[in-house]
């Protein structure tokens, strides 16, 4: 590392929380060390029962599927479609969360005897979310029910198009929705919108607004199994599938960097334990290709070894191949795709290194290491849109400021941003909406499209917004 880089790392200032007065008493109640008690208090967990839950996750903490508003309606409609032999298409996303969510729901519907297919948009050619052209193709292909996973909460116009063609649409998502001038949600008009932040049953003791897309898909699959069985307990073979689905949801929960508290902590804990024994040939092929066969997998393995291989498919090519790997019943085909993803990941790493070096050079030229810089926007012709999100994360790690990287081509830019705790990136982009063609995402990660002519104005607006926070 250069001396300049070393100085930049040294600018990070660690603030150590003072010892809490009640750490000793909490440690005695928990029968643990004062150090662990202090860590829990630092994380804002002071209640003894909440501490025990955090330290020892239990499946009993999982809310029933019907606790999420709209989920029963969605599950019952999918169950009717299965019974009637209607074609159901799952519309997913190209990141790990979207890939896992698509896989979970596809397996659930197929296992219950339904006709399921999936559609994953191309990251570069189509971009994020439900688009009208793809929707038309899906309907022309005979779909009578479309279910989005990890996307769709902002798809107001596509939902209208589906309704006009007489096709039912169910949206399952966890991202930010659009709001009107009074701050009220603007949601797609469709059969059901299943979103963990749009509300739970009032009787739910611990509602979880932080489920990732695959977490929502897992709940929907669970509810679908109950609906088809006509009972709270799902059938034995479906219960076995839900264990594999929990492993996929854990992988997505860690990859999507949602808060590891409450239900998410339960999913991560038990899903990690189930990855090693997962029966899906694609999961085993992925684990094998990463050199992790036989290992007890942890969050590092998921976040830094497994997830990048899945993401590489969507970043460098088409994520539909990753879904094929996770849905095929043929181990040789799964191994073939896993080997291909390995090559894609190596290519991604080389490209990431090049873009990071260029981004660092531009960041230094813009004075991003000065105390006055609060928000970073970097843009360059020729950057690969599928890789800039990872580089944005590295820029945030280097400067500890929210950062957006924009890949410019043909007069427009495709951007990807990452944030720091306490700075809501999706809301920040909305505040700069006048300079953008479109934007969306959540607190820690978001994307955008922009005209090249607006990049400088957006950079200034983003920096102002960050400085005000």
NORDA-V226710 format. One record per residue. N is the residue number from 1. PSI is psi in degrees with one decimal (NA if undefined). Layout:
n psi
N PSI
N PSI
This chain:
n psi
1 142.6
2 160.1
3 -32.5
4 -46.6
5 -40.1
6 -40.8
7 -37.9
8 -40.5
9 -34.8
10 -14.5
11 -17.5
12 131.8
13 120.3
14 127.2
15 111.4
16 125.5
17 138.4
18 151.9
19 134.5
20 141.0
21 -30.6
22 13.2
23 -40.6
24 -46.9
25 -37.6
26 -40.2
27 -40.5
28 -41.8
29 -36.3
30 -10.0
31 48.3
32 -176.7
33 152.9
34 -29.1
35 -45.7
36 -41.3
37 -40.5
38 -42.1
39 -43.4
40 -44.4
41 -37.8
42 -29.3
43 4.2
44 17.8
45 103.5
46 -28.3
47 135.4
48 -44.4
49 -40.6
50 -36.8
51 -43.9
52 -40.0
53 -42.0
54 -42.7
55 -28.0
56 80.1
57 142.4
58 142.0
59 -22.5
60 -17.8
61 -10.7
62 125.8
63 146.0
64 151.8
65 -41.0
66 -8.2
67 -29.1
68 125.3
69 136.1
70 -15.9
71 -39.7
72 -43.2
73 -44.5
74 -46.7
75 -41.4
76 -37.6
77 -41.0
78 -38.9
79 -40.5
80 -39.9
81 -38.8
82 -46.3
83 -33.2
84 -3.8
85 22.7
86 148.1
87 127.0
88 128.5
89 127.9
90 122.6
91 110.5
92 -156.5
93 167.4
94 7.2
95 179.5
96 -42.5
97 -47.2
98 -39.5
99 -46.8
100 -42.6
101 -43.7
102 -45.1
103 -44.8
104 -50.6
105 -35.9
106 -49.6
107 -41.6
108 -47.6
109 -44.1
110 -41.6
111 -29.7
112 7.7
113 13.4
114 165.1
115 100.9
116 140.5
117 171.5
118 156.6
119 124.9
120 120.5
121 150.7
122 128.8
123 -46.5
124 -45.0
125 -34.3
126 -29.8
127 -174.6
128 143.7
129 174.5
130 121.1
131 150.4
132 -37.6
133 -46.6
134 -40.5
135 -43.5
136 -41.7
137 -40.7
138 -43.6
139 -42.0
140 -26.9
141 3.5
142 7.3
143 134.7
144 -14.0
145 130.2
146 131.3
147 118.3
148 148.6
149 135.0
150 21.4
151 170.3
152 -13.7
153 -19.0
154 4.4
155 62.7
156 -48.8
157 -46.4
158 -34.7
159 -39.4
160 -41.0
161 -40.9
162 -41.3
163 -40.4
164 -25.9
165 6.9
166 24.5
167 132.2
168 139.7
169 130.9
170 127.9
171 125.7
172 128.5
173 172.0
174 7.0
175 177.5
176 140.1
177 167.8
178 155.3
179 153.5
180 -174.5
181 -22.0
182 4.7
183 14.3
184 144.6
185 137.4
186 106.4
187 154.6
188 139.9
189 102.2
190 -176.4
191 -43.2
192 143.5
193 114.6
194 108.7
195 126.2
196 -15.2
197 2.7
198 -2.7
199 149.5
200 165.3
201 135.1
202 -22.2
203 -5.2
204 121.5
205 -37.5
206 75.4
207 143.5
208 100.5
209 -2.3
210 15.4
211 142.0
212 178.1
213 -41.7
214 -31.1
215 -41.6
216 -42.5
217 -38.4
218 -44.5
219 -40.5
220 -41.8
221 -42.6
222 -49.0
223 -35.5
224 -42.5
225 -39.9
226 -41.4
227 -43.9
228 -39.0
229 -21.5
230 27.7
231 161.5
232 -35.1
233 127.0
234 163.4
235 159.0
236 -48.8
237 -32.2
238 -33.7
239 -38.3
240 -40.0
241 -39.3
242 -26.3
243 -45.0
244 -38.7
245 -35.1
246 -36.7
247 -42.5
248 -42.1
249 -35.5
250 -44.5
251 -44.5
252 -38.9
253 -43.2
254 -43.1
255 -34.4
256 -1.1
257 44.4
258 158.6
259 130.3
260 66.7
261 160.7
262 -131.4
263 -39.2
264 -37.0
265 -37.7
266 -47.3
267 -44.3
268 -44.1
269 -53.3
270 -30.7
271 -40.7
272 -40.4
273 -28.2
274 -13.5
275 -43.6
276 -35.6
277 7.2
278 138.4
279 -9.1
280 123.3
281 -35.9
282 -40.4
283 -42.0
284 -37.5
285 -39.4
286 -45.3
287 -41.8
288 -45.4
289 -26.6
290 1.8
291 27.7
292 9.5
293 132.0
294 -5.5
295 146.4
296 111.8
297 144.2
298 -177.1
299 -31.6
300 -45.0
301 -41.6
302 -50.5
303 -31.5
304 -9.7
305 -47.2
306 -51.6
307 -44.1
308 -31.7
309 -39.6
310 -44.3
311 -32.8
312 -33.8
313 -45.5
314 -29.5
315 -40.8
316 -17.0
317 -118.5
318 126.0
319 -14.0
320 -27.6
321 -36.9
322 -38.6
323 -39.4
324 -42.1
325 -39.7
326 -8.8
327 -15.4
328 146.3
329 -0.5
330 108.1
331 -39.8
332 -40.4
333 -41.0
334 -43.6
335 -37.9
336 -44.5
337 -40.2
338 -39.3
339 -40.2
340 -42.5
341 -33.9
342 -44.5
343 -40.4
344 -38.0
345 -39.2
346 -40.5
347 -39.2
348 -41.0
349 -42.4
350 -42.1
351 -40.0
352 -42.6
353 -44.0
354 -46.4
355 -38.8
356 -43.1
357 -41.6
358 -39.9
359 -40.5
360 -40.6
361 -43.2
362 -39.5
363 -42.3
364 -41.8
365 -30.5
366 -0.8
367 32.3
368 -11.9
369 6.4
370 157.0
371 -22.8
372 -20.1
373 119.3
374 -21.5
375 141.0
376 130.5
377 120.9
378 142.1
379 143.5
380 143.2
381 134.7
382 -9.4
383 146.6
384 121.8
385 -24.8
386 -9.8
387 -18.6
388 -26.1
389 -41.1
390 -42.2
391 -37.5
392 -40.3
393 -40.7
394 -34.9
395 -41.5
396 -43.3
397 -33.0
398 -39.9
399 -11.3
400 50.4
401 149.2
402 140.9
403 141.2
404 128.2
405 137.7
406 123.2
407 117.4
408 138.7
409 133.7
410 42.5
411 -3.2
412 166.5
413 143.4
414 121.8
415 153.5
416 132.5
417 155.7
418 154.9
419 -175.6
420 156.9
421 133.2
422 -7.6
423 112.0
424 104.2
425 -43.3
426 -40.0
427 -34.7
428 -43.4
429 -37.7
430 -34.8
431 -19.4
432 18.5
433 -29.7
434 -21.1
435 -2.7
436 151.2
437 -40.3
438 160.5
439 160.8
440 169.0
441 -148.3
442 -161.4
443 -42.5
444 -13.3
445 143.0
446 164.5
447 165.9
448 163.3
449 144.4
450 149.4
451 142.2
452 -38.3
453 -17.3
454 -3.5
455 -46.0
456 -42.1
457 -38.7
458 -41.5
459 -44.2
460 -41.7
461 -41.2
462 -42.6
463 -40.2
464 -45.1
465 -42.7
466 -37.6
467 -27.1
468 -12.8
469 NA
